[in-house]
Each structure stands twice: as C-alpha cells, then as structure tokens.
Amino acid sequence: MSYNVYSLLMDLAFASGFILVGQLLRAKVRIFQEFFMPASLIAGLLGFICGPSVLNLVPFSNQVGSYSGLLIIIVFVSMGIRGLNMSTKGWKEDVERIGSYLCFRESSYMLQ
C-alpha cells in the first residue's frame, strides 16, 4: 500500500471515529465510568481490535505507527509556545510555571 495524503486522511478519519465511539461508550457504559477509563484508551483498544492485528476490519496504512512521534512534538511545542514571558504578578508564579514544564518534559524523556 502506497502512502499518500489520502492514506493520512483515512487514518485520521478512522482515529476520529474511534475517539467518537470511545467517548460515547465512556458516557453510556457504566464499567468504563467506574474504572475512570479515558475515551482515548477505549478508542485505542477499539482500534487495536478492529485493526490489522486482530480482526482486520479497518485498513490502517503502514505508517500509522509513526504518527505518535509527530503528535508528541505538537504537544510539546504547544506547551512551550507561550514563551518565556515574565508576569507582573511575581517571580514565584513564573518559576512554578517554568519548573512544571521542565519537570514534565524531563519525565517524558526518561519514560521514553
């Protein structure tokens, strides 16, 4: 299967559909609510079961595994996009904000 924009959009459409179904299941099924399972986890399990690994119902492209690296880059860029603007409220708030960002970034590096 060749990889092109259509494959990317179809993978995005399938993932969006799984997220929607996961959100609906999270809202309606009591066991998911009791165990505090997020909709993204439910969607991931549905995608694994319906994907080429188990039932082969959904034709994901062969590049679907590489999306996670790109998406995590978007997450970290959006966290740090605010920049290093110092607030007028005081330095403690700035140190707390920058420190929490650095701790989150370093802990994610260690977990990888």
MOFENQUI-V675660 format. One line per field, one symbol per residue. ss: DSSP state (H for helix, E for strand, C for the rest). phi: phi as a letter, one per 30 degrees, with the letter a starting at -180 (. if undefined). A space follows every 10 residues. Layout:
ss=???
phi=???
This chain:
ss=CCCCHHHHHH HHHHHHHHHH HHHHHHHHCH HHHHCCCCHH HHHHHHHHHH CCCCCCCCCC CCCHHHHHHH HHHHHHHHHH CCCCCCCCCC HHHHHHHHHH HHHHHHHHHH HC
phi=.dcbdddddd dddddddddd dddddddccd ddddchdddd dddddddddd dddcchdcdd ddcddddddd dddddddddc ddicdddddk dddddddddd dddddddddd dd
